[in-house]
Every structure is written in C-alpha cells, then in structure tokens.
C-alpha cells in the first residue's frame, strides 16, 4: 500500500480520537464550564449531526478541488477548531468548534475515501479502505483511552491540544505526499455533479448504504453503553472500562485488517459467515456479561466481527457508487454516521426497561438481525464479482 494511504490513516486517527474522546471528558468539561453533564452531552450530538450533514455537503462543494489541496485544508480547519476549543471558556463557542470539527472531518473522510481509490488498482478498494479505517480502530484502541488518561491527569483541554498536535504532521505529510497529477486528472475527468447525485436513485446503492448504516448502528448501540455493563453487570472496577474499550478496538482493528484482504474478492462469504456469527455474539454477550472472562473475550470478538462486516458493506458502497467518483466517499461516510447516531439513540430507549444495562446489547442483536433479513434479497449485490464492478 502506498505511503499516502498511511498519512490519510494518521489524520483519521486524530479525527477519530476526537470523535469518541468526549465520552470520558464530559464530566470534566461540564464542571469547568459550569454546565450540567446533560448539557455538555450536546457536544456529542453537535459532532454527530455535523458529520451526517457535512459529508455530502462539503464533498459537493470541494469536488473540483484535488485531494492534495483539499485534504490538508480539512485537517488544518480541524486543527484550528481544536485550538479554539482548548482555549475557550464559552460553552456555545465550544459547541460551534465541535460542529466545525465535524464538518471538517466529514469532508476529509468523504474526499479521503474517494482519493484512496485513486492510489491503488481498481480491484483493491477493500484493502485501501482497510488501511484508511485502521486510523479509526487505532483511535479506539489507543487514542480514546489515552485521551481519557490525559484528561484525568492534565484536564480536558490537554486532550484537545494533543489532537491538534497530531493533526499538524498529518497535514504537512498529505500536502507533500498526495500525488497531484493522478488526483487532479481524476477530478478533471469525472462526471458532472448532477450525474453523481443521480446515482442515489439506484436501488442497489441505496440498499447497500442502508445495510452499512444498520450494521454500524448495531455496532455503536452496544459499544456506546459498554461502561455500565463492565462496572455494574460484570462487577469490575472503573479502571477496567478503558481496558474493555481497548479490547473492542483491538478486535475492530483485526476485523478491518482481515476483511480488507477479503472484501474485494470474496465479500459474499464475509457477510455469509460474519453476519450470523455477529448475530449470535450480541445476545451471547448479554447473557454472559456477568462473567468477566466471557465478557472480555466476546467484546474482542464482537469488535472484530462488527468492523469486518461493516467495512465490507462500506466497500460495496464504493463499488456500487463507482460512477460517482467524487461523491462516493460522502455516501459511504453518511451511511456510517447515520448508523453511529441512530444506534445509540435506539439503544438508550432500552435502558429504562427491564433489560437495564443489557438492553443496548440486545438492541445490537436485533439490528444485526434486521440487516441480515434485508440482505437476503441482496445476496447478488453483496457478492458481485469485483471484475464486473471495475469494468462498469
């Protein structure tokens, strides 16, 4: 894989860390800025909404700008938003920086997904996507727990400063590392925006996007509410929470890596095998959550299966949107983030039921079941031969 892909992954690592790090920082932020924890939670919602709206909007606005200029620009906007966030004591301004960060991240990810496909042969989109998404999984493994530790030791502002610091070498590397000629040619030779948007009328593309969104919703429904399962159901101490989150992240890294080698040539078997295993895994985790050893093992497995299946479906989005080269990444990004928003919202409604802390895990299982049932009539789309997609 070419070096620019790893530079893209570095930027995704910094941005992914910022996306998830607030889970451990909200109480500190609320106390420092004199707002309630519930009000501080608006920071998470603002980021999520910015991601959903920003992916197609920013990708459309920058589609005629080559990745070599737009990608470092997105990273620098993200960096600046974190510098402002780290220095402000005004909560509304902090919310505004989260929206700006989300718009920059959404635009970056949309353009990065499209750019990544120009850096590799047409039949290696899955592997390129795996490298790109490894930035998110490493953020889950190391960035988020590390951010929590920094916030505990030095305050939440230190975490914002650290994210900004990581963004700087990523921006410089991308400015120098993205091959201008290839990306500029891809932008110049691409179809009109109206033609790319018209691809959204294709049922195959919409249905694959829906599957990707539902699987990602299942992933974040369970992942978001793992902390109370660890401390209350399993009876482990609070220090075990980052350990469990890191295990999930390690599993997701393994899943993305393996799926990246299979999703181009054998997407059907990945879904046919990984889907049912993922469906079994969430209820198993709910039933065995009071047994720490089983909890730790299943968290790793579910992380691997969730991201293996999710990344394979997102790869199919890129193949199905091959006729929309500058907007395909935004379609994939929107699908990912709709799931990341909807999943936790649905899961949260179960916390007040008899299922209690285990409700989100059962929710994840039901969402995976819904995705598999919807996938049955789409077996041919998911398992489509890659050569036919490349030649379209």
C-alpha positions, 0 to 999 in steps of 0.5 A, a space after each residue: 500500500 502506498 505511503 499516502 494511504 498511511 498519512 490519510 490513516 494518521 489524520 483519521 486517527 486524530 479525527 477519530 480520537 476526537 470523535 469518541 474522546 468526549 465520552 470520558 471528558 464530559 464530566 470534566 468539561 461540564 464542571 469547568 464550564 459550569 454546565 450540567 453533564 446533560 448539557 455538555 452531552 450536546 457536544 456529542 450530538 453537535 459532532 454527530 449531526 455535523 458529520 451526517 450533514 457535512 459529508 455530502 455537503 462539503 464533498 459537493 462543494 470541494 469536488 473540483 478541488 484535488 485531494 492534495 489541496 483539499 485534504 490538508 485544508 480539512 485537517 488544518 480547519 480541524 486543527 484550528 477548531 481544536 485550538 479554539 476549543 482548548 482555549 475557550 471558556 464559552 460553552 456555545 463557542 465550544 459547541 460551534 468548534 465541535 460542529 466545525 470539527 465535524 464538518 471538517 472531518 466529514 469532508 476529509 473522510 468523504 474526499 479521503 475515501 474517494 482519493 484512496 481509490 485513486 492510489 491503488 488498482 481498481 480491484 483493491 478498494 477493500 484493502 485501501 479502505 482497510 488501511 484508511 479505517 485502521 486510523 479509526 480502530 487505532 483511535 479506539 484502541 489507543 487514542 480514546 483511552 489515552 485521551 481519557 488518561 490525559 484528561 484525568 491527569 492534565 484536564 480536558 483541554 490537554 486532550 484537545 491540544 494533543 489532537 491538534 498536535 497530531 493533526 499538524 504532521 498529518 497535514 504537512 505529510 498529505 500536502 507533500 505526499 498526495 500525488 497531484 497529477 493522478 488526483 487532479 486528472 481524476 477530478 478533471 475527468 469525472 462526471 458532472 455533479 448532477 450525474 453523481 447525485 443521480 446515482 442515489 436513485 439506484 436501488 442497489 446503492 441505496 440498499 447497500 448504504 442502508 445495510 452499512 448504516 444498520 450494521 454500524 448502528 448495531 455496532 455503536 448501540 452496544 459499544 456506546 453503553 459498554 461502561 455500565 455493563 463492565 462496572 455494574 453487570 460484570 462487577 469490575 472496577 472503573 479502571 477496567 472500562 478503558 481496558 474493555 474499550 481497548 479490547 473492542 478496538 483491538 478486535 475492530 482493528 483485526 476485523 478491518 485488517 482481515 476483511 480488507 484482504 477479503 472484501 474485494 474478492 470474496 465479500 459474499 462469504 464475509 457477510 455469509 459467515 460474519 453476519 450470523 456469527 455477529 448475530 449470535 455474539 450480541 445476545 451471547 454477550 448479554 447473557 454472559 456479561 456477568 462473567 468477566 472472562 466471557 465478557 472480555 473475550 466476546 467484546 474482542 470478538 464482537 469488535 472484530 466481527 462488527 468492523 469486518 462486516 461493516 467495512 465490507 458493506 462500506 466497500 460495496 458502497 464504493 463499488 456500487 457508487 463507482 460512477 460517482 467518483 467524487 461523491 462516493 466517499 460522502 455516501 459511504 461516510 453518511 451511511 456510517 454516521 447515520 448508523 453511529 447516531 441512530 444506534 445509540 439513540 435506539 439503544 438508550 430507549 432500552 435502558 429504562 426497561 427491564 433489560 437495564 444495562 443489557 438492553 443496548 446489547 440486545 438492541 445490537 442483536 436485533 439490528 444485526 438481525 434486521 440487516 441480515 433479513 434485508 440482505 437476503 434479497 441482496 445476496 447478488 449485490 453483496 457478492 458481485 464479482 469485483 471484475 464486473 464492478 471495475 469494468 462498469 
